[in-house]
Amino acid sequence: MVDFPALRTKMVDGQVRPNDVTDLRIIDAMGEVARENFAPDDQKPLAYLDRDLPLGAGRAPRVLIQPMVLARMLQYAAIKPTDKVLEVGSASGYGAAVMARLAGSVVALEQDGDLATIARRQLSGLANVAVVEASLTKGVRDAAPFDVIIFNGAVVTFPDAIADQLAKGGRMLLVEEGGSAPWAKLYTRDDAGISGRALFNASIPVLPGFEAVETFAF
């Protein structure tokens, strides 16, 4: 019998706290949300390991991203109780469940129908979360602007259409592939536009639709 609460505590104490995550609201949220409930049956015993968690055959490379990476992005996002959050690539909904405990409202965007169905089921008890099944690359313009946008996966091509949905003063967190190494980055919007800075190294699978653009040589 797997003692999930004990494993959850070890995850928080061994992966989250030591990695510059000091916001007690994030620590409490990750200590409350049962990550195993968002994992396939064969992955549940592995739900609290320090790695990305695969979400089943046919869905590769969709994952629940490494707990430490999610926690650090949330730390930099500085989500307030009044914030409206968009999660791009919500998968089975774990990140949205954590952010629901930090934000005023969360829009969980997912284009995989099977994953969206799981997310709806697992998030059904949270009144401040809405699961939207649609293309990841377009965001959710009808619900914009968002105070915080977080990508549950990496991008190679910059998401201009989604960045346009960021409110003034808003924060967008994502992992960018390309160059010498992938980096988690924070983008903010002010009167001058959007600017970004690198935060920490992080390697997670690229979300569908955000892969490198193919070029043709003649």
C-alpha positions in Angstrom: 0.0 0.0 0.0 1.5 3.3 -1.1 1.5 6.1 1.6 0.7 9.0 -0.8 0.4 11.7 1.9 3.9 10.8 3.2 5.3 10.9 -0.3 3.7 14.3 -0.8 5.3 15.6 2.3 8.7 14.3 1.1 8.2 15.9 -2.3 7.5 19.3 -0.7 10.4 19.0 1.8 12.9 17.5 -0.6 12.1 19.1 -3.9 10.1 22.3 -3.4 11.5 24.0 -0.3 15.2 23.5 -1.2 14.8 25.2 -4.6 14.2 28.8 -3.6 10.4 28.4 -3.2 9.6 30.5 -0.1 5.9 31.4 -0.7 4.1 29.4 1.9 0.9 29.5 -0.1 2.7 27.5 -2.9 4.2 25.1 -0.3 0.8 24.5 1.3 -1.0 24.1 -2.1 1.5 21.5 -3.3 1.2 19.7 0.1 -2.6 19.6 -0.3 -3.1 18.6 -3.9 -3.0 14.8 -4.5 -0.7 14.6 -7.6 -1.4 10.9 -7.9 -5.1 11.6 -8.8 -3.9 13.3 -12.0 -1.6 10.4 -13.1 -2.5 7.2 -15.0 -2.9 4.1 -12.8 0.5 2.7 -13.7 2.2 6.0 -12.9 0.5 6.7 -9.5 3.2 5.1 -7.4 5.8 7.4 -9.2 3.7 10.6 -8.8 6.1 12.2 -6.3 9.5 11.5 -8.0 11.7 14.4 -9.0 10.9 14.1 -12.7 8.3 14.7 -15.4 5.5 12.1 -15.2 4.3 10.6 -18.5 0.6 10.7 -19.1 0.1 7.4 -21.0 0.6 5.7 -24.3 -0.5 7.7 -27.3 -0.1 11.0 -25.4 3.7 11.3 -25.6 5.4 13.6 -24.8 2.6 15.0 -22.6 3.5 15.0 -19.0 2.9 16.4 -15.6 6.0 18.6 -15.4 8.6 18.1 -12.7 7.2 19.4 -9.3 10.3 21.6 -8.7 10.0 23.3 -12.1 6.3 24.0 -11.5 6.9 25.3 -8.0 9.7 27.6 -9.1 7.6 29.0 -12.0 4.8 29.7 -9.5 7.2 31.4 -7.1 8.2 33.8 -9.9 4.6 34.2 -11.1 3.8 35.8 -7.7 0.1 34.9 -8.1 -2.3 37.0 -6.0 -5.7 35.9 -4.7 -7.4 38.3 -7.2 -5.4 37.2 -10.3 -6.9 35.6 -13.4 -4.6 32.8 -14.6 -4.3 31.0 -17.9 -2.6 27.6 -17.9 -1.5 26.6 -21.4 -1.4 22.8 -21.8 -3.1 21.9 -18.6 -2.9 18.2 -19.4 -4.8 16.3 -16.7 -5.2 19.3 -14.5 -2.6 19.1 -11.7 -1.1 22.5 -12.2 -4.6 24.1 -12.4 -5.6 22.4 -9.1 -2.5 23.9 -7.4 -3.0 27.4 -8.9 -6.7 27.3 -7.9 -5.5 27.6 -4.3 -3.5 30.7 -5.2 -5.5 32.7 -7.7 -9.0 34.2 -8.0 -9.7 32.1 -11.1 -7.9 29.7 -13.5 -8.6 28.9 -17.1 -7.1 25.5 -17.9 -6.5 25.2 -21.7 -6.0 21.7 -23.2 -6.5 20.5 -26.7 -6.2 16.7 -26.1 -9.7 15.5 -25.7 -8.8 12.6 -23.4 -6.7 14.8 -21.1 -9.3 17.5 -21.0 -11.9 15.0 -19.9 -9.7 13.8 -17.1 -9.0 17.5 -16.1 -12.8 18.2 -16.0 -13.4 15.2 -13.8 -10.5 16.0 -11.4 -11.2 19.7 -11.2 -15.0 19.5 -11.0 -15.0 20.4 -7.3 -13.2 23.7 -7.8 -15.6 26.5 -8.5 -12.8 28.9 -9.7 -11.4 26.7 -12.5 -12.8 26.4 -16.0 -11.4 23.8 -18.4 -11.4 24.9 -22.1 -10.8 22.4 -24.8 -9.2 24.2 -27.8 -6.0 24.7 -29.7 -3.1 25.6 -27.4 -1.5 28.0 -29.8 -4.5 30.4 -29.8 -4.9 30.8 -26.0 -8.4 31.8 -24.8 -8.9 35.3 -26.2 -12.6 35.5 -25.0 -11.4 35.3 -21.4 -8.4 37.7 -21.8 -6.6 39.6 -20.4 -4.9 37.4 -17.9 -2.8 38.6 -15.0 -0.7 35.4 -15.2 0.0 32.9 -18.0 1.9 29.7 -17.3 2.9 27.1 -19.9 2.8 23.5 -18.7 5.5 22.6 -21.2 8.2 24.2 -23.3 8.1 26.2 -26.5 10.5 26.7 -29.4 8.5 29.3 -31.2 7.6 32.4 -29.1 3.8 32.4 -28.4 2.9 35.9 -29.8 -0.8 35.2 -29.9 -0.9 34.2 -26.3 1.5 36.9 -25.1 -1.0 39.4 -26.6 -3.5 38.1 -24.0 -1.3 39.2 -21.0 -2.7 42.1 -19.0 -0.6 45.2 -18.2 1.5 44.3 -15.2 1.0 40.6 -16.0 3.5 37.8 -15.8 4.0 35.0 -18.3 6.1 32.0 -17.4 7.4 29.4 -19.8 10.4 27.2 -20.7 12.1 28.2 -24.0 14.0 25.6 -26.0 16.7 26.5 -28.5 20.2 28.0 -28.1 22.7 26.3 -25.9 20.2 25.2 -23.2 16.5 25.4 -22.3 15.6 28.2 -19.8 12.6 29.0 -17.8 11.8 32.6 -18.5 9.6 35.4 -17.0 7.9 37.9 -19.4 6.2 41.0 -18.1 4.0 43.6 -19.8 4.2 47.3 -19.2 3.5 50.5 -21.2 6.5 49.8 -23.4 5.5 46.3 -24.3 6.7 42.8 -23.3 10.2 42.1 -21.9 11.7 38.9 -20.6 14.5 37.6 -18.5 16.0 34.1 -17.9 15.4 32.5 -14.6 16.8 29.0 -14.4 17.7 26.0 -16.5 14.8 23.6 -17.1 14.2 20.8 -19.6 10.6 19.7 -20.2 8.8 18.4 -23.3 7.7 20.9 -26.0 3.9 21.5 -26.1 2.1 20.6 -29.4 2.0 23.5 -31.7 5.1 25.2 -30.3 7.7 23.1 -32.0 10.4 24.5 -34.2 9.1 25.9 -37.5 10.3 23.8 -40.4 12.4 25.5 -43.0 13.1 24.3 -46.5 16.5 24.5 -48.3 16.6 24.8 -52.1 
